[in-house]
Amino acid sequence: MTLVLTLFAAILPPLFLVAFFLTHFRHRLGIGLGVKAVIGGMISAPLAIGFSVLLSRLGHPQDPLWEAARDAWLGAAIPEEVAKFLIVWFYIRRHPQCDSGGDLFCGAALTGLGFALLENILYLLSAKDWIVTGLMRGAMAVPGHTIDGMMMGVFLAWWWRKDIMAPAALVLALGLPIVAHGFYDFPLMAFEAMRKGVFANADQLRGQLFALYAVTIGVSAMAAIWAGRMEMIEVFLRAQPDIDLYPPQQGGLKAWRWVGRLLIAGAIILALIGVNSAMSDDVLEGGWLITIAAFPAAFGIVMARKVPDQAYKLPLALLRAPRR
């Protein structure tokens, strides 16, 4: 029974977000390619492990903080984002059903969710306390992978529509997720290193690491809101929209808007608890609670946004154009 509950806790957060993206892009990306993108993300996980093994041989720093930095970027951020990018670029982009920037955006987000799905299962199966681990990863790690995919997808969509020069688009599509991922992992790995050794000015260092983590989460949350607005709202207002621009079904969106409002309300409550804790007891503990609320709030805002009425005045499908 515990195994079933653990697996349920592992797969629920990623599948929740998968359902949200497919609701928006079902008529554009297609259910078939959407599922394949999730599976591709799962396939990218062992590919990332192989890259990580190769990159980990580049250096063995003696300083624990430098080791944490190496593990964050060479052991996690670079191999994982490169693996996901390769799946999107060489499989999603070349798939016959992928014929617009919106397809690339949703495909990249779903690839990130596929990676998060497999990673979540592995983490929770090996966790001592699967409930706490599941809650933390559901609120932080799973949305984090999704945001990295959304950032990757935005710039690939812009590349497809020729809104940005190819070299710059590809550098941003791969580079920004790597930077965000690395700054997400480094403070956490540095905290773990601090538990194993003695550091001068440990309290000050702990505060600096937390500040770095909080800023990273805040910027990533704003990036999720921006990416969602660009590819789920503003795309319908473009003078030259995607060639297969289908608005999502209004009934499904109405349900997601209520889900988004509930997420926002929950995030506000959690943040208020954090503020109270910071003012009356432990500043760092309160700061953690406020930080944890950022990603649920961001996705709540994305879900609660209303697709413009203009979207439903467009043709059901615009004239198709040759693929690149």
URFENBEL-V726625 format. One record per pair of residues at least 24 apart in sequence whose C-alpha atoms are under 10 Angstrom apart, sorted by the first residue. I is the first residue (numbers start at 1). GAP is how many residues later the second one is. D is the distance in Angstrom with one decimal. If there is no record, write none. Layout:
BEGIN
i/gap/d
I/GAP/D
I/GAP/D
END
This chain:
BEGIN
i/gap/d
2/128/9.4
3/121/9.7
3/122/7.8
3/127/9.9
5/125/9.2
5/126/9.2
6/115/8.1
6/118/6.5
6/119/6.8
6/121/9.6
6/123/9.9
6/124/6.5
6/125/7.7
6/128/8.1
7/113/8.9
7/114/6.4
7/115/9.4
7/117/7.6
7/118/7.6
7/123/9.6
7/127/9.7
8/113/9.0
8/126/9.7
9/111/8.8
9/112/8.5
9/115/8.2
9/121/8.3
9/122/7.8
9/124/9.5
9/125/6.0
9/126/8.1
9/128/9.8
9/129/8.3
10/106/9.3
10/107/7.1
10/108/8.5
10/109/8.8
10/110/5.3
10/111/5.1
10/112/8.5
10/113/8.4
10/114/6.4
10/115/8.6
10/120/8.9
10/121/9.7
10/123/9.4
10/124/6.3
10/125/9.3
10/127/8.6
10/128/7.9
10/132/9.8
11/103/10.0
11/105/9.1
11/106/5.9
11/107/8.3
11/108/9.9
11/109/7.2
11/110/6.9
11/123/9.6
11/127/9.3
12/105/8.8
12/108/9.9
12/122/9.7
12/126/8.3
13/100/9.3
13/103/9.3
13/104/8.2
13/107/9.2
13/121/9.0
13/122/9.2
13/124/8.7
13/125/5.4
13/126/8.2
13/128/10.0
13/129/7.0
13/130/8.5
14/24/9.7
14/96/9.2
14/98/9.4
14/99/5.7
14/100/7.5
14/101/9.3
14/102/6.7
14/103/5.6
14/104/9.4
14/106/8.5
14/124/7.8
14/127/10.0
14/128/6.3
14/129/8.2
14/131/9.7
14/132/8.7
15/95/9.7
15/98/8.0
15/99/8.9
15/101/9.9
15/102/7.8
16/97/9.9
17/92/9.4
17/93/8.6
17/96/7.7
17/125/9.0
17/126/8.3
17/129/8.3
17/282/9.1
18/88/9.6
18/91/8.6
18/92/6.4
18/93/9.7
18/94/10.0
18/95/6.9
18/96/8.7
18/128/9.5
19/91/9.8
19/237/9.9
20/232/9.2
20/233/8.9
20/236/7.4
20/283/7.9
21/85/6.8
21/86/9.4
21/88/8.1
21/89/7.7
21/211/9.7
21/282/9.6
22/84/8.1
22/85/9.8
22/88/8.8
22/226/9.3
23/225/6.6
23/226/7.7
23/227/10.0
23/229/6.8
23/230/7.6
23/233/9.0
24/82/9.0
24/208/7.6
24/222/8.9
24/223/7.4
24/224/4.9
24/225/7.7
24/226/9.7
24/228/8.5
24/229/7.7
24/232/10.0
24/279/10.0
24/283/9.8
25/77/7.9
25/78/7.7
25/80/9.7
25/81/7.0
25/82/9.6
25/207/9.0
25/220/9.2
25/221/7.8
25/222/8.1
25/223/6.7
25/224/9.8
26/77/10.0
26/80/9.8
26/220/8.7
26/221/9.4
26/222/7.4
26/223/9.2
27/217/8.6
27/218/8.5
27/219/6.0
27/220/7.9
27/221/7.3
27/222/9.1
27/289/9.5
27/290/9.4
28/69/8.6
28/70/8.7
28/71/9.0
28/72/8.5
28/74/7.6
28/75/6.7
28/78/9.4
28/214/9.7
28/215/9.6
28/216/6.1
28/217/6.6
28/218/6.0
28/219/8.6
28/220/9.0
28/289/9.1
29/68/6.8
29/69/6.7
29/70/8.6
29/71/8.7
29/73/7.7
29/74/5.1
29/75/8.5
29/76/9.6
29/77/7.3
29/78/7.7
29/215/9.0
29/216/10.0
29/217/9.7
30/67/7.5
30/68/9.1
30/73/8.9
32/65/8.9
33/59/7.8
33/62/8.0
33/63/9.3
33/64/7.0
33/65/8.1
33/70/9.1
33/73/10.0
33/74/7.9
33/77/9.8
34/58/9.4
34/63/10.0
34/69/9.1
34/72/7.9
34/73/6.6
34/74/9.9
34/75/9.8
34/76/6.9
34/77/8.8
35/72/9.4
35/75/8.2
35/76/9.3
35/79/9.0
36/55/9.4
36/56/8.4
36/71/8.9
36/74/8.9
36/75/8.6
36/78/9.3
37/47/10.0
37/50/8.2
37/51/7.9
37/54/8.6
37/55/6.8
37/69/8.8
37/70/5.7
37/71/7.6
37/72/8.6
37/73/5.7
37/74/5.0
37/75/8.7
37/76/8.8
37/77/7.2
37/78/9.9
38/69/8.2
38/70/9.2
38/71/8.8
38/72/5.2
38/73/5.0
38/74/7.6
38/75/6.3
38/76/4.1
38/77/7.5
38/78/9.4
38/79/8.5
38/80/9.8
39/48/10.0
39/71/8.9
39/72/7.4
39/74/9.3
39/75/5.9
39/76/8.3
39/78/9.5
39/79/9.4
40/43/9.8
40/44/8.1
40/46/9.8
40/47/6.2
40/48/8.2
40/51/8.2
40/52/8.6
40/67/9.6
40/68/10.0
40/70/8.8
40/71/6.1
40/72/9.1
40/73/9.8
40/74/6.8
40/75/8.0
41/39/9.9
41/42/8.5
41/43/6.3
41/44/9.5
41/45/10.0
41/46/7.2
41/47/8.7
41/66/9.5
41/67/8.8
41/68/9.4
41/69/7.3
41/70/4.1
41/71/5.8
41/72/6.7
41/73/4.1
41/74/4.4
41/75/7.9
41/76/8.5
41/77/8.4
42/42/9.1
42/45/10.0
42/69/7.6
42/70/8.6
42/71/8.3
42/72/4.7
42/73/4.6
42/74/7.7
42/75/7.1
42/76/5.7
42/77/8.2
43/40/8.9
43/41/8.9
43/44/8.4
43/68/9.3
43/71/8.2
43/72/7.5
43/75/8.8
44/35/9.5
44/36/7.5
44/37/9.1
44/38/8.9
44/39/5.2
44/40/5.7
44/41/8.9
44/42/8.2
44/43/6.8
44/44/9.9
44/67/8.4
44/68/9.2
44/70/8.5
44/71/6.6
44/74/9.7
45/34/9.2
45/35/7.0
45/36/9.8
45/38/7.3
45/39/8.1
45/67/9.9
45/69/8.7
45/70/5.8
45/71/8.7
45/72/9.8
45/73/7.4
45/74/7.4
46/34/9.3
46/37/8.8
46/69/9.5
46/72/9.8
46/73/10.0
47/32/8.1
47/33/8.1
47/35/9.3
47/36/6.0
47/37/8.9
47/39/9.7
47/40/9.9
48/27/8.9
48/28/8.0
48/29/9.4
48/30/8.5
48/31/4.8
48/32/4.8
48/33/8.0
48/34/7.5
48/35/5.3
48/36/8.1
48/67/9.7
49/26/8.3
49/27/8.5
49/30/7.2
49/31/7.8
49/34/9.1
50/29/8.1
50/30/9.8
50/33/9.6
51/24/8.2
51/25/9.2
51/27/8.4
51/28/5.2
51/29/8.1
51/31/8.7
51/32/8.1
52/24/6.7
52/25/9.2
52/26/8.1
52/27/5.5
52/28/8.0
53/26/9.1
54/25/9.3
55/24/8.0
63/130/9.8
64/125/9.5
64/126/7.5
64/128/9.6
64/129/6.0
64/130/7.9
64/132/9.2
64/133/8.3
64/135/9.7
65/121/8.7
65/122/9.2
65/124/8.4
65/125/5.8
65/126/9.1
65/127/9.8
65/128/7.0
65/129/8.4
66/120/9.6
66/124/8.7
67/119/9.6
67/122/8.9
67/123/8.5
67/126/8.6
68/117/8.6
68/118/6.1
68/119/8.1
68/120/8.6
68/121/5.3
68/122/5.3
68/123/8.9
68/124/8.6
68/125/7.1
69/113/8.0
69/114/8.9
69/116/8.5
69/117/5.6
69/118/8.5
69/120/7.8
69/121/7.7
70/112/9.4
70/116/8.5
70/119/9.9
71/111/9.0
71/114/8.5
71/115/7.8
71/118/7.8
71/119/9.7
72/106/9.9
72/109/8.0
72/110/5.3
72/111/7.7
72/112/8.2
72/113/5.3
72/114/5.0
72/115/8.7
72/116/8.9
72/117/7.1
72/118/9.2
73/105/7.6
73/106/8.2
73/108/7.8
73/109/5.1
73/110/8.3
73/111/9.9
73/112/8.0
73/113/7.8
74/108/8.8
75/107/9.5
76/102/9.0
76/105/7.9
76/106/7.3
76/109/7.9
76/110/9.6
77/100/7.9
77/101/5.2
77/102/7.5
77/103/8.2
77/104/5.2
77/105/5.0
77/106/8.7
77/107/8.9
77/108/7.8
77/109/9.6
78/96/9.0
78/97/8.9
78/99/8.8
78/100/5.7
78/101/8.6
78/103/8.3
78/104/7.9
79/99/8.9
80/32/9.4
80/35/8.6
80/65/9.7
80/97/9.7
80/98/8.4
80/101/9.0
81/31/8.7
81/34/9.9
81/64/9.2
81/67/8.1
81/68/8.6
81/71/9.1
81/92/9.7
81/93/6.9
81/94/8.7
81/95/9.7
81/96/6.7
81/97/6.0
81/98/9.8
81/100/8.2
82/92/7.0
82/93/9.3
82/95/9.4
82/96/8.2
83/28/10.0
83/32/9.6
84/24/7.8
84/25/9.8
84/27/6.5
84/28/6.8
84/30/9.4
84/31/7.8
84/64/9.8
84/65/8.2
84/68/9.4
84/90/9.3
85/26/8.7
85/27/9.3
85/64/8.7
85/67/7.8
85/68/9.5
85/85/9.7
85/88/8.2
85/89/6.8
85/92/9.8
86/88/9.8
87/24/7.7
88/24/9.7
88/61/9.6
88/64/9.3
88/65/8.8
88/68/9.4
89/67/8.9
89/81/9.9
93/63/9.4
93/67/9.7
93/230/9.7
93/231/9.3
94/229/9.1
94/230/9.1
96/227/8.6
97/226/9.8
98/146/9.8
98/225/8.3
99/61/9.0
99/143/8.8
99/144/7.7
99/145/7.6
99/221/8.5
99/222/8.2
99/223/8.0
99/224/5.7
99/225/8.1
100/57/7.4
100/58/10.0
100/60/6.9
100/61/7.8
100/141/9.4
100/142/5.8
100/143/6.4
100/144/6.7
100/145/8.4
100/220/9.5
100/221/9.3
100/223/8.1
100/224/9.5
101/52/8.2
101/53/8.1
101/54/9.0
101/55/6.9
101/56/3.8
101/57/6.7
101/58/7.8
101/59/5.4
101/60/6.3
101/61/9.6
101/130/8.8
101/134/9.8
101/140/9.4
101/141/6.7
101/142/8.9
101/143/9.4
101/144/9.8
102/51/8.2
102/52/8.4
102/54/9.2
102/55/6.2
102/56/9.3
102/58/9.1
102/59/9.6
102/129/6.7
102/130/8.6
102/133/8.5
102/139/9.7
102/140/7.1
102/141/9.5
102/142/8.6
102/143/8.1
103/50/8.7
103/53/9.7
103/54/7.9
103/57/10.0
103/139/9.4
103/141/9.1
103/142/9.8
104/46/9.6
104/48/9.0
104/49/5.7
104/50/8.1
104/51/9.3
104/52/6.4
104/53/5.8
104/54/9.6
104/55/9.8
104/56/8.4
105/44/7.9
105/45/6.4
105/46/8.3
105/47/7.4
105/48/3.7
105/49/5.6
105/50/8.2
105/51/6.9
105/52/5.9
105/53/9.3
105/122/9.2
105/123/9.8
105/126/7.4
105/127/9.9
106/43/8.4
106/44/7.5
106/46/10.0
106/47/6.8
106/48/9.0
106/51/9.4
106/125/8.8
106/126/9.9
107/42/8.3
107/43/9.0
107/45/9.9
107/46/7.4
108/38/8.5
108/39/9.7
108/40/8.6
108/41/4.9
108/42/6.4
108/43/8.5
108/44/6.5
108/45/5.1
108/46/8.8
108/48/8.7
108/49/9.8
108/65/10.0
109/36/8.1
109/37/5.4
109/38/7.3
109/39/7.6
109/40/4.2
109/41/4.9
109/42/8.3
109/43/7.9
109/44/6.7
109/45/9.6
110/35/9.6
110/36/7.4
110/39/7.3
110/40/8.8
110/43/9.8
111/34/9.0
111/35/8.3
111/38/6.9
111/39/9.7
111/42/10.0
112/30/8.6
112/31/9.2
112/32/8.9
112/33/5.2
112/34/5.3
112/35/8.1
112/36/7.1
112/37/5.1
112/38/8.3
112/40/9.6
113/29/7.0
113/30/8.3
113/31/9.4
113/32/6.4
113/33/5.6
113/34/9.4
113/35/9.7
113/36/7.9
114/28/9.7
114/31/9.2
114/32/9.2
115/27/9.0
115/30/7.7
115/31/9.2
116/25/7.5
116/26/5.5
116/27/8.6
116/28/8.8
116/29/6.2
116/30/7.9
117/25/7.7
117/28/9.7
136/156/8.1
138/157/9.9
138/158/9.4
139/153/6.7
139/154/7.8
139/155/8.9
139/156/6.7
139/157/6.4
140/44/9.7
140/77/8.8
140/151/9.3
140/152/6.7
140/153/8.9
140/154/8.8
140/155/6.6
140/156/8.3
141/40/9.9
141/43/9.1
141/44/9.7
141/154/9.5
142/153/9.6
143/77/9.7
143/78/9.1
143/81/9.1
143/152/6.5
143/153/8.0
143/155/9.4
143/156/8.1
144/33/9.7
144/36/8.8
144/37/7.7
144/40/8.3
144/73/8.5
144/76/7.8
144/77/8.7
144/80/9.3
144/151/7.8
145/32/8.8
145/35/9.9
145/36/8.0
146/78/8.5
147/30/8.2
147/33/9.2
147/34/9.6
147/73/7.0
147/74/7.8
147/75/9.7
147/76/7.3
147/77/5.5
147/78/9.3
147/80/8.4
147/81/9.6
147/148/9.3
147/151/10.0
147/152/9.5
148/25/9.2
148/26/9.2
148/28/7.9
148/29/4.8
148/30/8.0
148/31/9.5
148/32/7.3
148/33/7.3
148/72/8.3
148/75/9.1
148/76/8.6
149/24/8.9
149/25/9.6
149/28/7.4
149/75/9.7
150/27/8.9
150/73/8.5
150/74/7.0
150/75/9.9
150/76/9.7
150/77/6.3
150/78/7.8
150/81/9.3
151/24/9.8
151/25/7.2
151/26/6.6
151/29/9.7
151/69/9.3
151/72/7.3
151/73/7.6
151/75/9.2
151/76/6.6
151/77/9.5
152/24/7.6
152/25/6.5
152/26/9.7
152/75/9.6
153/74/8.6
153/78/9.1
154/72/9.6
154/73/6.4
154/74/9.0
154/76/7.8
154/77/7.2
155/72/9.6
157/74/8.5
157/85/9.5
158/73/10.0
160/82/9.5
160/163/9.5
160/164/8.0
161/79/9.0
161/80/8.8
161/81/7.7
161/82/9.9
177/43/9.6
179/37/9.6
180/36/6.9
180/37/8.7
180/39/8.7
180/40/7.1
181/35/9.0
181/39/9.5
182/34/9.6
183/29/7.6
183/30/6.9
183/32/9.3
183/33/6.3
183/34/9.0
184/28/8.6
184/29/6.2
184/30/9.0
184/31/9.5
184/32/6.3
184/33/7.2
184/36/9.2
185/28/8.5
185/31/9.9
186/26/9.2
186/27/8.3
187/24/9.1
187/25/7.1
187/26/6.0
187/27/9.6
187/29/9.9
188/25/8.0
206/78/9.2
207/76/9.9
207/77/7.7
210/74/8.0
210/77/8.4
210/78/8.2
210/81/9.6
211/73/9.8
211/76/9.1
213/75/9.6
213/78/8.5
214/73/8.1
214/74/8.1
214/76/8.8
214/77/5.9
214/78/9.0
214/80/9.2
215/76/8.9
216/75/9.7
217/74/6.9
217/75/8.5
217/76/9.8
217/77/6.9
217/78/7.5
218/73/7.6
218/74/9.9
218/75/9.9
218/76/6.5
218/77/8.2
218/80/9.3
219/75/9.7
220/74/9.0
220/75/8.2
220/78/9.0
221/72/9.9
221/73/6.2
221/74/5.6
221/75/8.8
221/76/8.1
221/77/5.4
221/78/8.0
222/72/9.0
222/73/9.1
222/75/10.0
222/76/6.9
222/77/9.8
223/75/8.8
224/71/8.5
224/74/6.5
224/75/7.2
224/77/9.3
224/78/7.7
225/70/9.8
225/72/9.5
225/73/5.9
225/74/7.2
225/75/9.2
225/76/6.8
225/77/5.7
225/78/9.5
225/80/9.7
226/72/9.6
226/76/8.7
227/75/8.9
228/70/9.7
228/71/8.8
228/73/9.1
228/74/5.8
228/75/8.6
228/77/9.0
229/72/9.6
229/73/7.1
229/76/8.0
229/77/9.9
229/78/9.4
232/70/8.7
232/71/9.8
232/73/8.8
232/74/9.2
232/75/7.1
232/76/9.5
233/69/9.6
233/72/7.9
233/73/7.6
233/74/5.5
233/75/6.7
233/78/8.8
234/73/8.7
234/74/8.4
234/77/9.9
235/72/9.8
235/73/9.9
235/76/9.1
236/71/8.1
236/72/7.3
236/73/9.2
236/74/7.1
236/75/5.5
236/76/9.2
236/78/8.5
237/71/8.0
237/72/10.0
237/73/7.4
237/74/7.7
241/77/8.6
242/75/9.4
242/76/7.8
242/77/9.6
242/78/9.1
242/79/9.7
243/74/7.3
243/75/5.2
243/76/6.1
243/77/5.4
243/78/6.6
243/79/9.7
244/71/9.6
244/72/8.3
244/73/5.3
244/74/5.5
244/75/7.5
244/76/6.7
244/77/9.1
245/66/8.7
245/69/8.3
245/70/8.4
245/71/7.5
245/72/6.0
245/73/6.5
245/74/9.7
245/75/10.0
246/65/8.0
246/66/8.5
246/68/8.2
246/69/8.1
246/70/5.9
246/71/6.1
246/72/8.4
247/60/8.0
247/61/9.4
247/62/9.7
247/63/9.5
247/64/5.8
247/65/6.3
247/66/9.4
247/67/8.3
247/68/9.5
247/69/7.9
247/70/9.4
248/59/8.4
248/63/8.9
248/64/8.9
249/63/9.4
250/56/9.3
250/57/8.6
250/62/9.2
253/50/8.0
253/51/8.4
253/52/9.0
253/53/7.8
253/54/8.3
254/49/9.4
254/50/8.4
254/51/9.8
254/52/8.4
255/48/9.3
255/49/9.3
256/44/9.0
256/46/9.6
256/47/5.7
256/48/6.7
256/49/9.2
256/50/9.9
257/43/8.0
257/44/8.6
257/45/8.7
257/46/5.3
257/47/3.9
257/48/6.8
257/49/7.6
258/42/9.0
258/45/8.2
258/46/6.8
259/40/9.8
259/41/7.2
259/42/9.9
259/44/7.2
259/45/7.5
260/36/8.7
260/37/8.2
260/38/9.1
260/39/7.0
260/40/3.8
260/41/6.1
260/42/7.3
260/43/4.8
260/44/4.8
260/45/8.4
261/36/8.9
261/38/9.8
261/39/6.0
261/40/7.5
261/41/9.9
261/42/8.0
261/43/6.1
261/44/9.7
262/34/9.6
262/35/9.3
262/38/7.4
262/42/9.4
263/30/9.3
263/32/9.6
263/33/5.8
263/34/6.1
263/35/8.8
263/36/7.6
263/37/5.0
263/38/8.3
263/40/9.1
263/41/9.4
264/29/8.8
264/30/9.4
264/31/9.7
264/32/6.8
264/33/4.7
264/34/7.8
264/35/8.2
264/36/5.2
264/37/6.9
264/39/9.8
264/40/8.9
265/31/9.5
265/32/8.0
265/35/8.7
266/27/8.0
266/30/8.1
266/31/8.0
266/34/9.5
267/24/9.7
267/25/8.3
267/26/4.7
267/27/7.1
267/28/8.4
267/29/6.1
267/30/5.4
267/31/9.1
267/33/8.7
268/25/7.2
268/26/9.1
268/28/9.6
268/29/7.6
269/24/8.7
270/24/9.7
271/26/9.8
END
